[in-house]
């Protein structure tokens, strides 16, 4: 299931991918999520905070609708950060 099905614009994804190529931005985002658990990635409040913080780091102004779409997408993926297969699947979605 792709991010577009959640109403997330391909243009937004491309902008974020470009910004994540900046090593300083990438490190700040990695530090934000390094100790996150599977349970936390199923918590709407935690995911919303992560989305807001990541958007601020990347200087992306998200509308509340975009924020909601991203939060719903992340929760629907049921990501386990300790499961390599989950991470590879996510990587494939955004290559």
C-alpha distances in whole Angstrom, upper triangle without the diagonal:
4,7,8,7,9,12,12,14,14,18,18,15,18,21,19,19,22,24,22,25,28,29,30,27,25,28,28,24,24,27,25,23,25,26,23,22,19,21,21,17,17,20,19,23,22,19,20,23,21,20,23,25,23,23,27,27,25,27,24,25,22,23,22,19,18,18,17,14,13,15,12,9,11,12,9,8,12,13,16,18,21,18,18,15,13,15,14,11,10,13,12,9,12,15
4,5,6,8,10,9,11,11,14,14,12,14,17,16,16,19,21,19,22,25,26,28,24,22,25,25,22,22,26,24,21,24,25,23,22,20,22,21,18,18,20,19,22,22,18,19,22,20,18,21,23,20,20,24,24,22,24,21,22,19,20,20,18,15,16,16,12,12,14,12,9,11,13,11,10,13,14,17,19,21,19,19,16,14,15,14,11,10,12,10,7,9,12
4,5,5,7,6,8,8,12,11,9,12,14,13,14,17,18,17,20,23,24,25,22,21,23,23,19,21,24,22,20,22,24,21,21,19,21,20,16,17,19,17,20,19,16,16,19,17,15,18,20,17,17,21,21,19,21,18,18,16,16,17,14,12,13,12,9,8,11,10,7,9,12,10,10,14,14,18,18,22,20,20,18,15,15,15,13,10,12,12,8,9,12
4,5,5,5,6,7,11,11,10,12,15,15,15,18,20,19,22,24,27,28,24,23,26,26,22,24,27,25,23,26,28,25,25,23,24,23,20,20,22,20,22,22,19,19,22,20,17,20,22,20,18,22,23,21,22,18,19,16,16,17,14,12,14,13,10,10,13,12,9,13,15,13,13,17,18,21,22,25,24,23,21,19,19,19,16,14,15,14,11,11,14
4,5,7,10,11,14,14,13,16,18,18,19,22,23,23,25,28,30,30,27,26,29,28,25,26,29,26,24,27,28,25,25,22,24,23,19,19,21,19,22,22,19,19,22,21,18,21,24,22,21,24,25,23,25,21,21,18,18,17,14,13,15,13,9,11,13,11,9,12,14,11,12,16,17,21,23,26,24,24,22,19,20,20,16,15,17,16,12,14,17
4,6,9,11,14,13,12,16,17,17,18,21,22,21,24,26,28,29,25,24,27,26,22,24,26,24,22,25,26,23,23,21,21,20,17,16,18,16,18,19,15,15,19,18,15,18,20,19,18,21,23,21,22,19,18,15,14,14,11,9,11,9,6,8,10,8,6,10,11,10,11,15,16,20,21,25,23,24,22,19,19,20,17,15,18,17,13,14,18
4,6,9,11,11,11,14,16,16,17,20,21,21,24,26,28,29,25,24,27,26,23,25,27,25,24,27,28,25,26,24,24,23,20,20,20,18,20,21,17,17,20,19,16,18,21,19,17,21,22,20,21,17,16,13,12,13,9,8,11,10,6,9,12,10,9,13,15,13,15,18,19,23,24,27,26,27,25,22,22,22,20,17,19,19,15,15,18
4,7,9,7,8,11,12,12,14,16,17,17,20,22,24,25,21,21,24,23,20,22,24,22,21,24,26,23,24,22,23,22,18,19,20,17,19,19,16,15,18,17,13,15,18,16,14,18,19,17,17,14,14,11,11,12,10,7,9,10,6,7,11,10,9,11,14,14,14,18,18,22,22,26,25,25,23,20,20,20,18,15,17,16,13,12,16
4,5,5,7,9,10,11,13,15,16,17,19,21,24,25,21,21,24,24,21,23,26,24,23,26,28,26,27,25,27,25,22,22,23,21,22,22,19,18,20,19,15,17,19,17,15,18,19,16,17,13,14,12,12,14,12,9,12,13,10,10,14,14,12,15,18,17,17,21,21,24,24,28,27,26,25,22,21,22,19,17,17,17,14,12,15
4,5,5,6,9,10,10,12,14,15,17,19,22,23,20,20,23,23,20,22,25,24,23,26,28,26,27,26,28,26,23,24,25,23,25,24,20,20,22,20,17,19,21,18,16,19,20,17,18,14,16,14,15,17,15,12,15,16,13,12,16,16,14,16,19,18,18,21,21,24,24,27,26,25,24,21,20,20,18,15,15,15,12,10,12
4,5,5,6,9,10,11,12,14,16,18,21,22,19,19,23,22,20,22,25,24,24,26,29,27,29,28,30,28,24,26,27,24,26,25,21,21,22,20,17,18,20,17,15,18,18,15,15,12,13,13,14,17,15,12,15,17,14,14,18,18,16,18,21,21,21,24,23,27,26,29,29,27,26,24,22,22,21,18,18,17,15,12,14
4,5,5,6,9,10,11,12,15,16,19,20,16,17,20,19,17,19,22,20,20,23,26,24,26,25,27,24,21,23,23,21,22,21,18,17,19,17,13,14,16,13,11,14,15,12,12,9,10,9,12,14,13,9,12,14,12,11,15,16,14,15,19,19,19,22,21,24,23,27,27,26,25,22,21,21,20,17,17,17,14,12,14
4,5,5,6,9,10,10,13,15,18,19,15,15,18,18,15,17,20,19,18,21,24,22,24,23,25,23,20,21,22,21,22,21,17,17,19,16,13,15,16,13,12,15,15,12,14,11,13,12,14,16,15,11,13,15,12,11,14,15,13,14,17,17,16,20,18,21,21,24,23,22,22,19,17,18,16,13,13,13,11,8,10
4,5,5,6,9,10,11,13,17,18,15,15,19,19,16,18,22,21,20,23,26,24,26,26,28,26,23,25,26,24,25,24,21,20,22,19,16,18,18,15,14,17,16,13,14,12,15,14,17,19,18,15,16,19,16,14,18,19,16,17,21,21,20,23,21,24,23,26,25,24,23,21,19,19,18,15,14,14,12,9,10
4,5,5,6,9,10,12,15,16,13,13,17,17,15,18,20,19,20,22,25,24,27,26,28,26,23,25,26,24,24,23,20,19,20,18,15,16,16,13,11,14,13,9,11,9,12,12,15,18,18,14,15,18,16,15,18,20,18,18,22,22,21,24,23,25,24,27,27,26,26,23,21,21,21,17,16,17,15,12,13
4,5,5,6,9,10,13,14,10,10,14,14,11,14,17,16,16,19,22,20,23,23,25,22,20,22,23,21,22,20,17,17,17,14,12,13,13,10,9,12,11,7,10,8,11,12,15,17,17,13,14,17,15,12,15,18,16,15,19,20,19,21,19,22,20,24,24,23,23,20,18,19,18,15,14,16,14,10,12
4,5,5,7,9,12,14,11,10,14,14,12,14,17,17,17,19,22,21,23,23,26,23,21,23,24,23,24,22,19,19,20,17,14,16,16,12,12,15,13,10,13,12,15,15,18,20,20,16,17,19,17,15,18,19,17,16,20,21,19,21,19,21,19,23,22,21,21,19,16,16,16,13,11,13,12,8,9
4,5,5,8,11,13,10,10,14,15,14,15,18,18,19,21,24,24,26,26,29,27,24,27,27,26,27,25,22,22,22,19,17,18,17,14,13,15,13,10,12,12,15,16,20,22,22,18,19,22,20,18,21,23,20,20,24,24,23,25,23,25,23,26,26,24,24,22,19,19,20,17,15,16,15,11,11
4,5,6,9,10,7,8,12,12,11,13,16,16,17,19,22,22,25,25,28,25,23,25,26,25,24,23,20,20,19,16,15,15,14,11,10,12,10,6,9,10,13,15,18,21,21,18,18,21,20,17,20,22,20,19,23,24,23,25,22,24,22,25,26,24,25,23,20,20,21,18,16,18,17,13,14
4,5,7,9,6,5,9,10,8,10,13,13,14,16,19,19,22,23,25,22,20,23,24,23,23,21,18,19,18,15,14,15,14,10,11,13,10,8,11,12,15,16,20,22,22,18,18,21,20,16,19,21,19,18,21,23,21,22,20,21,19,21,22,21,22,20,16,17,18,15,13,16,15,12,12
4,6,9,8,7,10,12,11,12,15,16,17,18,21,22,24,25,28,26,23,27,28,27,27,25,22,23,22,19,18,19,17,14,15,16,13,11,14,15,18,20,23,25,25,22,22,25,23,20,22,25,22,21,24,26,23,25,22,24,21,23,24,22,23,21,18,18,19,17,14,16,17,13,12
4,6,5,6,9,10,11,12,14,16,17,18,22,22,25,27,29,26,25,28,28,28,27,25,23,23,22,19,18,19,17,13,14,15,11,10,13,14,18,20,23,26,26,23,22,26,25,21,24,26,24,23,26,28,26,27,24,25,22,25,26,24,26,24,20,21,23,20,17,20,20,16,16
4,6,5,6,9,10,10,12,14,16,16,19,21,24,26,28,26,24,28,28,28,27,25,23,24,22,19,19,20,17,14,16,16,12,12,15,17,20,22,26,28,29,25,24,27,26,23,25,27,25,23,27,28,26,27,24,24,21,23,24,23,25,23,20,21,23,20,18,21,21,18,17
4,5,5,6,9,10,11,13,15,15,19,20,23,26,28,25,24,27,27,27,26,23,22,22,20,17,18,18,15,13,14,13,10,10,13,15,19,21,25,26,28,24,23,26,26,23,24,27,26,23,26,29,27,28,25,25,22,24,26,24,27,25,21,23,25,22,20,23,23,20,20
4,5,5,6,9,10,11,13,14,18,18,22,23,25,22,21,24,24,24,23,20,19,19,17,14,14,14,12,9,11,10,7,7,10,12,16,17,21,23,24,20,19,23,22,19,20,24,22,20,23,25,24,25,22,23,20,23,24,23,25,23,20,21,22,19,18,21,20,17,18
4,6,5,6,9,10,11,12,15,16,19,21,23,21,19,23,23,23,23,20,18,19,17,14,14,15,13,10,12,13,9,9,13,14,18,19,22,24,25,21,20,23,22,18,20,23,21,18,22,24,21,22,19,20,17,19,21,19,21,20,16,18,19,16,15,18,18,15,15
4,5,5,6,9,10,10,14,15,19,21,23,20,19,23,23,24,23,20,19,20,18,14,16,16,13,11,14,14,10,11,15,17,20,21,25,26,27,24,22,25,24,21,21,25,23,20,23,25,23,24,20,20,17,19,21,20,22,21,17,19,21,18,17,21,21,18,19
4,6,5,6,9,10,13,14,18,20,22,19,18,22,21,21,20,17,16,17,15,12,13,13,10,8,11,11,7,9,12,14,17,18,22,23,25,22,19,22,23,19,20,23,22,19,22,24,23,23,20,20,17,20,22,22,24,22,19,21,23,19,19,22,22,19,20
4,5,5,7,9,12,12,15,17,19,16,15,19,19,18,18,15,13,14,12,9,10,11,8,6,10,10,7,9,12,13,16,16,20,20,22,19,17,19,19,16,16,19,18,15,18,21,19,20,17,17,14,17,19,19,21,18,16,18,19,16,15,19,18,16,18
4,5,5,6,9,10,14,16,18,16,15,18,19,20,19,16,15,16,15,11,13,14,12,10,13,14,11,12,16,17,20,20,23,24,25,21,19,22,21,18,18,21,19,16,19,21,19,19,16,15,12,14,17,16,19,17,14,16,18,15,14,18,18,16,17
4,6,5,8,10,14,16,18,15,15,19,19,20,19,15,15,17,14,11,14,15,11,11,14,14,11,14,17,18,21,21,24,24,26,23,21,23,23,20,19,22,21,18,20,23,21,21,17,17,14,16,18,18,21,19,16,19,21,18,18,22,22,20,21
4,6,8,8,12,15,16,13,13,16,16,16,15,11,11,13,10,7,10,11,8,8,12,12,10,13,15,16,18,18,21,21,23,20,17,19,20,17,16,19,19,15,17,20,19,19,16,16,13,16,18,19,21,19,16,20,21,18,18,22,21,19,21
4,6,5,9,11,13,10,10,14,14,15,14,11,10,13,11,8,11,13,10,10,13,14,13,15,18,18,20,19,22,22,23,20,17,19,19,16,15,17,17,13,15,18,16,15,12,12,9,12,15,15,18,15,13,16,18,15,15,19,19,17,20
4,6,9,12,14,12,12,16,16,18,18,14,14,16,15,12,14,16,14,13,17,18,15,17,21,21,23,23,26,25,26,24,21,23,23,19,18,21,20,16,17,20,18,17,14,12,9,11,14,14,17,15,13,16,18,16,16,20,20,19,21
4,7,10,12,10,11,14,15,17,16,13,13,16,14,12,15,17,15,15,19,19,18,20,23,23,25,25,27,26,27,25,22,23,24,20,18,21,20,16,17,20,18,16,13,12,9,10,14,15,18,16,15,18,20,18,19,22,22,22,24
4,7,8,6,7,11,11,13,13,9,10,13,12,10,13,15,14,14,17,19,18,19,22,22,24,22,25,23,24,22,19,20,20,17,15,17,17,13,13,16,15,13,10,9,7,10,13,15,17,14,13,17,18,16,17,21,20,20,23
4,5,5,6,9,10,13,14,10,11,15,14,13,15,18,17,17,20,22,21,23,25,25,26,24,26,25,25,23,20,20,21,18,16,17,17,13,12,15,14,11,9,7,7,8,11,14,16,13,13,17,17,16,18,21,21,21,24
4,5,5,7,9,12,14,11,11,15,15,14,16,19,19,18,21,23,23,24,26,25,27,24,26,24,24,23,20,19,19,17,14,15,14,11,10,12,11,7,6,5,6,8,10,13,14,11,12,16,15,14,17,19,19,20,23
4,5,5,7,10,12,10,10,14,15,14,16,19,19,19,22,24,24,25,27,26,27,25,26,23,24,23,20,19,19,17,14,15,15,12,10,13,12,9,9,8,10,12,13,16,17,14,16,19,19,17,20,23,22,23,26
4,5,5,8,9,6,7,11,11,10,13,15,15,16,18,20,20,22,24,23,24,22,23,21,21,20,17,17,18,15,12,14,14,11,10,13,13,10,10,10,10,13,15,18,19,15,16,20,19,17,20,23,21,22,25
4,6,8,9,7,6,10,11,9,11,14,14,14,17,19,19,20,22,21,22,20,21,19,19,18,15,14,15,12,9,11,11,7,6,10,9,7,7,8,9,12,13,16,16,13,13,17,16,14,17,19,18,18,21
4,6,9,8,7,11,12,12,13,16,17,17,19,21,22,23,25,23,24,21,21,19,19,18,15,14,14,13,9,10,11,8,5,8,9,7,8,10,12,14,15,18,18,14,16,19,17,16,19,21,19,20,24
4,6,5,6,9,10,11,12,14,15,16,18,20,21,23,24,22,22,20,20,17,18,18,14,13,15,13,9,10,12,10,8,11,12,11,12,13,14,17,18,21,21,18,19,22,21,19,22,24,22,23,26
4,6,5,6,9,10,10,12,14,15,16,18,20,21,22,20,20,17,17,14,14,14,11,9,12,11,7,8,11,9,7,11,13,12,13,15,17,20,21,23,23,19,20,23,22,19,22,24,22,22,26
4,6,5,6,9,10,11,12,14,15,17,18,20,21,19,19,16,17,14,15,15,12,11,14,13,9,11,14,12,11,14,16,15,16,17,18,21,23,25,25,22,22,25,24,21,24,26,24,24,27
4,5,5,6,9,10,11,12,14,15,17,18,20,19,19,17,18,16,17,16,13,13,15,13,9,12,14,11,10,14,15,14,14,15,15,18,20,22,23,19,19,23,22,19,21,24,22,22,25
4,5,5,6,9,10,10,12,14,15,16,18,16,17,14,16,14,15,13,10,10,11,9,6,9,10,7,8,11,12,12,11,13,14,17,18,20,21,17,17,20,19,16,18,21,19,18,22
4,5,5,6,9,10,10,12,14,15,16,14,14,12,12,10,12,11,7,8,10,8,6,9,11,10,10,14,15,15,15,17,17,21,22,24,24,20,20,23,22,19,21,23,21,20,23
4,5,5,6,8,10,11,12,14,15,14,14,13,14,13,15,14,10,11,14,12,9,13,14,12,13,17,17,17,16,18,17,21,23,24,25,22,21,24,23,20,22,25,22,21,25
4,5,5,6,8,10,10,12,14,13,14,13,15,14,16,14,10,12,14,10,9,13,13,11,12,16,15,15,14,16,14,18,20,21,22,19,17,21,20,17,18,21,19,18,21
4,6,5,6,9,10,11,12,10,11,9,12,11,12,10,7,9,11,8,7,11,11,10,12,15,15,16,15,17,16,20,21,22,23,19,18,21,20,16,18,20,18,16,20
4,6,5,6,9,10,10,9,9,8,10,10,13,11,8,11,13,10,10,14,15,13,15,18,18,19,18,21,19,23,25,25,26,23,21,24,23,20,21,24,21,20,23
4,5,5,6,9,10,10,11,11,14,14,16,14,11,14,16,13,13,16,17,15,17,20,20,20,19,20,19,22,24,25,26,23,21,24,24,20,21,24,22,20,23
4,5,5,6,8,8,11,11,14,15,16,13,11,14,15,12,12,16,15,13,16,19,18,19,17,19,17,21,22,22,23,20,18,21,21,17,17,20,19,16,19
4,5,5,6,5,7,7,11,12,14,11,9,13,14,11,12,16,15,14,17,20,19,21,20,22,20,24,25,25,26,23,21,23,22,19,19,22,19,17,20
4,5,5,6,8,9,13,14,16,14,12,16,17,15,15,19,19,18,20,23,23,24,22,24,22,26,28,28,29,26,23,26,26,22,22,25,23,20,23
4,6,8,10,12,16,17,19,16,15,18,19,16,17,21,20,18,21,24,23,24,22,23,21,24,26,26,27,24,22,24,25,21,20,23,22,19,21
4,5,9,11,15,17,18,15,14,18,18,15,17,20,19,18,21,23,22,24,22,24,22,25,26,26,27,24,21,23,23,20,19,22,20,17,19
4,6,9,13,15,17,15,14,18,18,16,18,21,21,20,23,25,25,27,25,27,25,28,30,29,30,27,25,27,27,23,22,25,23,20,22
4,6,10,12,14,11,11,15,15,13,15,18,18,18,21,23,22,25,23,26,24,28,29,28,29,26,24,25,25,21,21,23,21,18,20
4,7,10,12,10,10,13,14,13,15,18,18,18,21,23,23,26,25,27,26,30,31,31,31,28,26,28,27,23,24,25,23,20,23
4,6,8,6,6,10,10,10,12,14,15,16,18,20,20,23,22,25,25,28,29,29,29,26,24,26,25,21,22,24,21,19,22
4,5,5,6,9,10,11,12,14,15,17,18,20,21,24,24,27,27,31,31,32,31,28,27,29,27,23,25,26,23,21,24
4,5,5,6,9,10,10,12,14,15,16,18,20,22,23,26,26,30,30,31,31,27,27,29,27,23,25,27,23,22,26
4,5,5,6,9,10,11,12,14,15,16,19,21,22,25,26,29,30,30,30,26,26,27,25,22,24,25,21,21,24
4,5,5,6,9,10,11,12,14,15,17,19,20,23,23,27,27,28,27,23,23,24,22,19,21,22,18,17,21
4,5,5,6,9,10,11,12,14,16,18,18,21,21,25,25,26,26,22,22,24,22,19,21,22,19,18,21
4,5,5,6,9,10,11,12,14,16,17,21,21,25,25,26,26,22,22,24,22,19,21,23,19,19,23
4,6,5,6,9,10,11,12,15,16,20,21,24,24,25,24,20,20,22,19,16,19,20,16,16,20
4,5,5,6,9,10,11,13,13,17,17,21,21,22,21,17,17,19,17,14,16,17,14,14,17
4,5,5,6,9,10,12,12,15,16,20,20,21,21,17,17,20,18,15,18,19,16,16,20
4,6,5,6,9,10,12,16,17,21,20,22,21,17,18,20,17,15,18,19,16,17,21
4,6,5,6,9,10,14,15,19,18,19,18,14,15,17,14,11,15,15,12,13,17
4,6,5,7,7,11,12,16,15,17,16,12,12,15,13,10,13,15,12,13,17
4,5,6,8,11,13,16,16,18,17,13,14,17,15,13,16,18,15,17,20
4,5,8,12,14,17,16,18,16,12,14,16,13,12,16,16,14,16,19
4,5,9,11,14,13,14,12,9,11,12,10,9,12,13,11,13,17
4,7,10,12,11,13,12,9,11,14,12,11,14,16,14,16,19
4,6,9,8,10,10,6,8,11,10,9,12,14,13,15,17
4,5,5,8,9,6,8,11,11,11,13,16,16,17,19
4,6,7,9,7,7,10,11,10,12,15,16,16,18
4,6,9,8,8,11,13,13,14,17,18,19,20
4,5,5,7,9,10,11,13,15,16,18,19
4,5,5,6,9,10,10,12,14,16,16
4,5,5,6,9,10,11,13,15,15
4,6,5,6,9,10,11,13,14
4,5,5,6,9,10,11,12
4,5,5,6,9,10,10
4,5,5,6,9,10
4,5,5,7,9
4,5,6,6
4,6,5
4,6
4
